[in-house]
Amino acid sequence: MDIVYAYLERRTGAQPRPLDEVAEVAEVLNVLWGHADHEDQLQHASGAAGPARLDLMLFLRTTAGTRTGSSADTVELRAAALLHRCYRNSALLRCRYLPPVEAPNR
């Protein structure tokens, strides 16, 4: 299993904003699970909301062939693809957060 840290930066003055951190994290995790597909190999996700961003930990199953030299790149790309798909398809994420950061090219 691989773990990827990701975050979504909150838009200034973004609405609607949930009443508490637990509700905000739950909404984002629901979007994440709703848009995850088999290729993502998402096993678990958790998050924590702060004043400026929402931090995410994505636990992805290690896929066959990713234990070679480029495994980190492959995992990061899968996580980035999932976040971008969620952002593109969720009005809630687009209204509340800035677009996710691109995965690094190595």
Backbone as numpy.savetxt, mean C-alpha at the origin, in Angstrom:
# Nx Ny Nz CAx CAy CAz Cx Cy Cz
8.42 -15.23 3.24 7.57 -14.06 3.24 8.47 -12.83 3.24
8.07 -11.84 2.48 8.78 -10.57 2.41 7.89 -9.47 2.98
8.52 -8.49 3.60 7.79 -7.37 4.19 8.23 -6.09 3.48
7.23 -5.30 3.07 7.51 -4.05 2.37 6.84 -2.92 3.15
7.61 -1.90 3.45 7.07 -0.68 4.06 6.65 0.27 2.93
5.46 0.83 3.06 4.97 1.82 2.10 4.19 2.88 2.88
3.91 3.99 2.23 3.13 5.02 2.89 2.33 5.80 1.86
1.29 6.43 2.35 0.48 7.35 1.56 0.49 8.68 2.28
0.91 9.73 1.59 0.91 11.07 2.19 -0.48 11.68 2.09
-0.92 12.25 3.18 -2.25 12.86 3.23 -2.25 14.20 2.48
-3.30 14.43 1.71 -3.47 15.73 1.07 -3.79 16.76 2.15
-3.31 17.97 1.98 -3.60 19.04 2.92 -5.10 19.35 2.88
-5.72 19.31 4.04 -7.15 19.60 4.13 -8.04 18.56 3.49
-7.53 17.33 3.32 -8.29 16.27 2.64 -9.55 15.91 3.41
-10.60 15.70 2.68 -11.88 15.27 3.25 -12.41 14.11 2.41
-13.17 13.20 2.91 -13.54 13.09 4.31 -12.43 12.44 5.12
-12.27 12.89 6.33 -11.27 12.31 7.23 -12.01 11.54 8.32
-11.64 10.27 8.56 -12.32 9.49 9.59 -12.14 10.11 10.97
-12.97 9.68 11.88 -12.93 10.22 13.23 -11.70 9.76 14.01
-11.17 8.57 13.68 -10.03 8.08 14.44 -9.08 7.28 13.56
-7.90 7.01 14.11 -6.85 6.30 13.39 -7.29 4.89 12.97
-7.97 4.19 13.86 -8.39 2.83 13.57 -9.32 2.79 12.36
-10.26 3.72 12.29 -11.19 3.77 11.17 -10.46 4.10 9.87
-9.50 5.01 9.92 -8.76 5.39 8.72 -7.95 4.21 8.20
-7.24 3.53 9.08 -6.44 2.37 8.67 -7.36 1.29 8.12
-8.49 1.03 8.77 -9.42 -0.01 8.31 -9.94 0.30 6.90
-10.26 1.56 6.64 -10.75 1.93 5.29 -9.69 1.66 4.23
-8.46 2.04 4.51 -7.39 1.86 3.53 -7.08 0.37 3.34
-7.06 -0.39 4.43 -6.82 -1.83 4.30 -7.94 -2.52 3.53
-9.17 -2.08 3.70 -10.28 -2.64 2.92 -10.08 -2.38 1.43
-9.63 -1.18 1.08 -9.35 -0.85 -0.32 -8.22 -1.74 -0.82
-7.19 -1.89 -0.02 -6.04 -2.72 -0.39 -6.47 -4.16 -0.68
-7.20 -4.76 0.23 -7.65 -6.14 0.03 -8.64 -6.25 -1.13
-9.43 -5.23 -1.33 -10.40 -5.26 -2.42 -9.77 -5.22 -3.80
-8.55 -4.70 -3.90 -7.88 -4.59 -5.20 -6.69 -5.53 -5.35
-6.37 -6.30 -4.31 -5.27 -7.26 -4.40 -5.70 -8.43 -5.28
-4.78 -8.89 -6.11 -5.06 -10.08 -6.91 -4.01 -11.16 -6.62
-4.19 -12.30 -7.23 -3.33 -13.46 -6.95 -1.85 -13.16 -7.19
-1.53 -12.41 -8.22 -0.13 -12.11 -8.54 0.56 -11.27 -7.47
-0.20 -10.51 -6.71 0.39 -9.69 -5.66 0.93 -10.55 -4.51
0.30 -11.70 -4.28 0.68 -12.61 -3.20 0.64 -11.92 -1.82
-0.36 -11.05 -1.64 -0.53 -10.36 -0.36 -1.04 -11.35 0.67
-0.34 -11.45 1.80 -0.72 -12.36 2.87 -1.29 -11.63 4.08
-0.76 -10.46 4.36 -1.19 -9.69 5.53 -0.83 -8.22 5.29
-1.58 -7.34 5.90 -1.27 -5.91 5.81 -1.68 -5.25 7.11
-0.91 -4.26 7.51 -1.26 -3.48 8.69 -0.87 -2.03 8.43
-1.38 -1.15 9.27 -1.08 0.26 9.06 -1.19 1.07 10.33
-0.68 2.28 10.25 -0.77 3.24 11.35 -0.92 4.62 10.73
-1.89 5.36 11.22 -2.15 6.71 10.70 -1.46 7.75 11.56
-0.80 8.67 10.90 -0.18 9.81 11.58 -0.80 11.08 11.06
-0.33 12.23 11.52 -0.93 13.49 11.08 -0.70 13.81 9.61
0.40 13.33 9.04 0.74 13.70 7.65 0.67 12.54 6.68
0.63 11.30 7.19 0.63 10.16 6.27 0.09 8.92 6.96
-0.15 7.92 6.13 -0.57 6.61 6.61 0.53 5.62 6.25
1.13 5.00 7.27 2.19 4.03 7.06 1.58 2.64 6.90
2.13 1.86 5.96 1.64 0.52 5.69 2.78 -0.49 5.75
2.49 -1.67 6.26 3.39 -2.80 6.19 2.66 -3.87 5.39
3.24 -4.25 4.26 2.65 -5.26 3.39 3.48 -6.53 3.48
2.84 -7.62 3.82 3.50 -8.92 3.93 3.14 -9.71 2.68
4.13 -9.97 1.84 3.91 -10.63 0.57 4.59 -11.99 0.55
3.90 -12.97 0.03 4.48 -14.29 -0.09 5.65 -14.24 -1.06
6.74 -14.88 -0.70 7.89 -14.97 -1.59 7.52 -15.89 -2.74
7.69 -15.41 -3.95 7.33 -16.21 -5.12 8.53 -17.00 -5.62
8.27 -18.05 -6.36 9.34 -18.89 -6.90 10.26 -18.04 -7.77
11.55 -18.22 -7.58 12.52 -17.50 -8.40 12.90 -16.14 -7.88
12.31 -15.67 -6.76 12.67 -14.34 -6.27 13.73 -14.39 -5.19
14.30 -15.52 -4.92 15.37 -15.60 -3.94 16.74 -15.40 -4.60
16.73 -14.95 -5.83 17.98 -14.63 -6.52 18.32 -13.17 -6.26
19.29 -12.63 -6.97 19.79 -11.29 -6.71 18.78 -10.17 -6.79
17.70 -10.30 -7.52 16.77 -9.19 -7.70 15.49 -9.34 -6.90
15.51 -10.12 -5.82 14.28 -10.37 -5.06 13.69 -9.09 -4.48
14.54 -8.21 -3.94 14.02 -6.97 -3.34 13.31 -6.13 -4.39
13.88 -6.03 -5.58 13.25 -5.27 -6.65 11.89 -5.85 -7.01
11.81 -7.17 -7.13 10.57 -7.83 -7.50 9.49 -7.59 -6.46
9.83 -7.71 -5.20 8.87 -7.51 -4.12 8.42 -6.05 -4.08
9.35 -5.13 -4.19 9.00 -3.71 -4.19 8.10 -3.37 -5.38
8.38 -3.94 -6.53 7.56 -3.68 -7.71 6.14 -4.23 -7.53
6.02 -5.42 -6.93 4.68 -5.97 -6.68 3.90 -5.09 -5.71
4.57 -4.64 -4.65 3.90 -3.77 -3.68 3.50 -2.44 -4.32
4.40 -1.87 -5.12 4.10 -0.60 -5.79 2.94 -0.76 -6.77
2.94 -1.86 -7.50 1.84 -2.10 -8.46 0.51 -2.20 -7.73
0.49 -2.87 -6.60 -0.74 -2.98 -5.82 -1.20 -1.62 -5.32
-0.29 -0.83 -4.77 -0.68 0.50 -4.28 -1.18 1.41 -5.40
-0.52 1.36 -6.53 -0.96 2.20 -7.66 -2.32 1.75 -8.18
-2.56 0.45 -8.21 -3.87 -0.06 -8.65 -4.95 0.40 -7.68
-4.68 0.32 -6.39 -5.65 0.78 -5.39 -5.93 2.26 -5.56
-4.88 3.04 -5.72 -5.03 4.49 -5.85 -5.84 4.85 -7.11
-5.52 4.19 -8.20 -6.19 4.47 -9.47 -7.68 4.13 -9.40
-8.04 3.09 -8.65 -9.42 2.61 -8.64 -10.24 3.05 -7.44
-9.67 3.79 -6.52 -10.39 4.18 -5.31 -10.52 5.70 -5.22
-11.75 6.16 -5.31 -12.00 7.60 -5.16 -11.61 8.08 -3.77
-11.82 7.24 -2.77 -11.47 7.61 -1.40 -9.97 7.88 -1.29
-9.13 7.00 -1.83 -7.69 7.22 -1.76 -7.27 8.46 -2.56
-7.86 8.65 -3.73 -7.50 9.81 -4.55 -7.89 11.12 -3.87
-8.99 11.14 -3.15 -9.42 12.36 -2.46 -8.61 12.64 -1.21
-8.21 11.60 -0.51 -7.57 11.77 0.79 -6.04 11.81 0.74
-5.43 11.14 -0.24 -3.97 10.99 -0.26 -3.37 11.44 -1.59
-2.10 11.77 -1.55 -1.34 12.04 -2.77 -1.02 10.71 -3.44
-0.68 10.71 -4.74 -0.34 9.45 -5.40 0.84 8.77 -4.70
0.84 7.42 -4.67 1.96 6.71 -4.03 3.28 6.98 -4.74
4.34 6.87 -4.00 5.68 7.05 -4.52 6.01 5.90 -5.46
6.68 6.21 -6.55 7.08 5.17 -7.50 8.12 4.26 -6.88
8.11 2.99 -7.29 9.13 2.04 -6.83 10.46 2.45 -7.44
11.54 2.29 -6.69 12.85 2.69 -7.23 13.28 1.79 -8.38
13.96 2.35 -9.35 14.54 1.58 -10.45 15.98 1.28 -10.07
16.30 0.01 -10.00 17.67 -0.36 -9.61 18.35 -1.08 -10.73
